[in-house]
Amino acid sequence: MAYGGESGALRRPATKWWLITTVAVAALVEFCCAALVWFVASDGWAGYPLILTSVLLVSAVLWAICALFGLVRYRAHLLSAVAPLLVAVTVAVVYSGAAERSGWQLSKGSLEAAAVECAERSGPDRIGLYTVELIESDGRECRFYTDGGLIDRVGFAYLPDGPPPEHQSSGTTYRQYDGSWYRLVVRM
């Protein structure tokens, strides 16, 4: 038996089933966190982060059971902290906007090259990290619709002359994103 903790109390060695379960839960959390960052960075379908968040919530229950058991029975502080640490880092990366900005920076050059040509296309095509479902042009603007919306159509618009005047009937809104690039939302 090993001694552990400040009081010098005996610490039992962790059993194999607890180690395997804890590592499996941490691996599931790591996969979900990485996928969540990817879908935010690549402006992927908004349903995927909802699904991944649901899986993370179920994983949190499993983690809580494993962590409580590990802390009380084995005093396994370090291994019990892996899953919450991964979630904390993911929350910081996603909610600080770092994932979205990274995806934009990695894709901006490819989008600018496609905007120069602005050949209208329909059907999925990969431009940078983004899956572009449709490219539309009306002469003064080039719109790239990604698969990132849950209900509404979303994407990027290259508007060198600035956004068009807002028309309530069109249902399209523009938000300046980076220079002549705007985020667009078409209300369905």
C-alpha positions as CSV (number, residue, x, y, z in Angstrom):
1,M,0.0,0.0,0.0
2,A,1.2,3.5,-0.8
3,Y,0.9,6.5,1.4
4,G,-0.7,9.5,0.0
5,G,-2.3,12.8,0.9
6,E,-1.2,15.3,3.5
7,S,-2.3,13.1,6.4
8,G,-0.2,10.1,5.3
9,A,-3.3,8.0,5.0
10,L,-2.9,4.7,3.1
11,R,-3.8,4.9,-0.6
12,R,-5.0,1.9,-2.5
13,P,-3.7,1.3,-5.9
14,A,-6.3,2.1,-8.6
15,T,-8.0,-1.0,-10.1
16,K,-7.8,-1.8,-13.7
17,W,-11.5,-1.2,-14.4
18,W,-11.4,2.3,-12.9
19,L,-8.3,3.2,-14.9
20,I,-9.8,1.9,-18.2
21,T,-13.1,3.6,-17.6
22,T,-11.5,6.9,-16.6
23,V,-9.2,6.9,-19.6
24,A,-12.1,6.0,-21.9
25,V,-14.2,8.8,-20.6
26,A,-11.2,11.2,-21.0
27,A,-10.7,10.0,-24.6
28,L,-14.4,10.5,-25.4
29,V,-14.3,14.0,-23.9
30,E,-11.1,14.8,-25.9
31,F,-12.7,13.6,-29.1
32,C,-15.9,15.7,-28.5
33,C,-13.8,18.8,-27.6
34,A,-11.6,18.5,-30.7
35,A,-14.7,17.9,-32.9
36,L,-16.4,20.9,-31.3
37,V,-13.5,23.2,-32.0
38,W,-13.3,21.9,-35.6
39,F,-17.0,22.5,-36.3
40,V,-16.8,26.0,-34.9
41,A,-13.6,26.8,-36.8
42,S,-15.0,25.4,-40.1
43,D,-18.4,27.0,-39.8
44,G,-19.9,23.5,-39.9
45,W,-23.6,22.7,-39.5
46,A,-24.8,24.2,-36.2
47,G,-26.5,20.9,-35.2
48,Y,-23.1,19.2,-34.7
49,P,-22.0,21.4,-31.8
50,L,-25.4,20.7,-30.2
51,I,-25.0,17.0,-30.6
52,L,-21.4,17.1,-29.3
53,T,-22.5,19.2,-26.3
54,S,-25.1,16.6,-25.5
55,V,-22.5,13.9,-25.6
56,L,-20.3,16.0,-23.4
57,L,-23.1,16.3,-20.8
58,V,-23.5,12.6,-20.7
59,S,-19.7,12.2,-20.4
60,A,-19.8,14.7,-17.5
61,V,-22.1,12.4,-15.6
62,L,-19.8,9.4,-16.3
63,W,-16.8,11.5,-15.4
64,A,-18.4,12.7,-12.1
65,I,-19.0,9.1,-11.0
66,C,-15.4,8.0,-12.0
67,A,-13.9,11.1,-10.4
68,L,-15.8,10.8,-7.2
69,F,-14.9,7.1,-6.9
70,G,-11.3,7.8,-7.8
71,L,-10.9,10.7,-5.4
72,V,-12.5,8.9,-2.5
73,R,-11.1,5.5,-3.0
74,Y,-7.8,6.0,-4.7
75,R,-7.0,9.7,-4.1
76,A,-6.4,9.9,-7.9
77,H,-6.5,13.7,-8.2
78,L,-4.4,14.1,-11.4
79,L,-6.3,11.5,-13.6
80,S,-9.6,12.8,-12.3
81,A,-8.8,16.3,-13.5
82,V,-8.1,15.5,-17.2
83,A,-11.7,15.7,-18.5
84,P,-12.6,19.0,-16.8
85,L,-9.3,20.5,-17.9
86,L,-10.1,19.5,-21.6
87,V,-13.6,21.0,-21.3
88,A,-12.3,24.2,-19.7
89,V,-9.7,24.7,-22.5
90,T,-12.4,24.0,-25.2
91,V,-14.8,26.4,-23.6
92,A,-12.1,29.1,-23.6
93,V,-11.1,28.5,-27.2
94,V,-14.7,28.4,-28.5
95,Y,-16.2,31.2,-26.5
96,S,-13.2,33.6,-26.8
97,G,-13.7,33.3,-30.6
98,A,-10.2,31.9,-31.1
99,A,-11.6,28.8,-33.0
100,E,-13.7,30.9,-35.3
101,R,-10.8,33.4,-35.9
102,S,-8.4,30.6,-36.6
103,G,-10.7,29.0,-39.1
104,W,-11.1,32.4,-40.8
105,Q,-7.4,33.1,-40.9
106,L,-6.7,29.7,-42.4
107,S,-9.4,30.1,-45.1
108,K,-9.2,33.8,-45.9
109,G,-6.7,33.4,-48.7
110,S,-8.7,30.7,-50.4
111,L,-11.9,32.7,-50.1
112,E,-10.2,35.8,-51.5
113,A,-9.0,33.9,-54.5
114,A,-12.5,32.4,-55.1
115,A,-14.0,35.9,-54.7
116,V,-11.8,37.3,-57.5
117,E,-13.3,34.8,-59.9
118,C,-16.7,34.5,-58.2
119,A,-17.9,31.8,-60.5
120,E,-21.4,30.9,-59.4
121,R,-21.6,27.3,-58.3
122,S,-24.0,25.1,-56.5
123,G,-23.2,21.9,-54.7
124,P,-20.7,21.4,-51.8
125,D,-17.1,22.5,-52.4
126,R,-14.3,22.9,-49.9
127,I,-12.8,26.4,-49.8
128,G,-10.2,26.6,-47.0
129,L,-11.7,25.0,-44.0
130,Y,-15.3,25.8,-45.1
131,T,-17.7,23.6,-46.9
132,V,-19.4,26.1,-49.3
133,E,-22.8,24.9,-50.5
134,L,-23.5,27.8,-52.9
135,I,-21.7,30.7,-54.5
136,E,-23.7,33.6,-55.9
137,S,-22.7,36.8,-57.5
138,D,-24.8,39.9,-58.6
139,G,-21.9,41.8,-60.1
140,R,-21.0,43.9,-57.1
141,E,-20.9,41.3,-54.4
142,C,-19.9,37.6,-54.1
143,R,-21.7,35.5,-51.5
144,F,-20.4,32.2,-50.2
145,Y,-23.1,30.1,-48.4
146,T,-21.7,27.7,-45.9
147,D,-23.4,24.8,-44.2
148,G,-23.1,26.5,-40.8
149,G,-26.8,27.5,-40.2
150,L,-29.2,25.5,-38.2
151,I,-32.4,27.0,-39.8
152,D,-31.2,30.2,-41.6
153,R,-28.7,30.2,-44.4
154,V,-25.4,31.7,-43.4
155,G,-22.0,32.4,-45.0
156,F,-19.6,35.1,-46.1
157,A,-20.0,38.0,-48.5
158,Y,-17.3,39.8,-50.2
159,L,-18.6,43.4,-50.5
160,P,-15.8,45.8,-51.7
161,D,-18.4,48.7,-51.9
162,G,-19.9,48.0,-48.5
163,P,-23.1,46.3,-47.6
164,P,-26.3,47.1,-49.6
165,P,-29.0,49.1,-47.9
166,E,-31.0,47.0,-45.5
167,H,-34.3,45.8,-46.9
168,Q,-36.7,44.2,-44.5
169,S,-38.3,42.2,-47.3
170,S,-35.1,40.5,-48.4
171,G,-34.4,38.9,-45.0
172,T,-30.7,39.2,-45.5
173,T,-28.5,40.8,-42.9
174,Y,-24.8,41.7,-43.1
175,R,-22.3,42.1,-40.3
176,Q,-18.9,43.4,-41.0
177,Y,-16.3,40.7,-40.3
178,D,-12.9,41.6,-41.8
179,G,-12.3,44.5,-44.2
180,S,-14.6,44.0,-47.2
181,W,-15.8,40.6,-45.8
182,Y,-19.1,40.4,-44.1
183,R,-21.0,37.6,-42.4
184,L,-24.4,37.1,-43.9
185,V,-27.6,35.6,-42.6
186,V,-30.6,34.9,-44.8
187,R,-33.7,34.4,-42.6
188,M,-35.7,31.5,-43.7
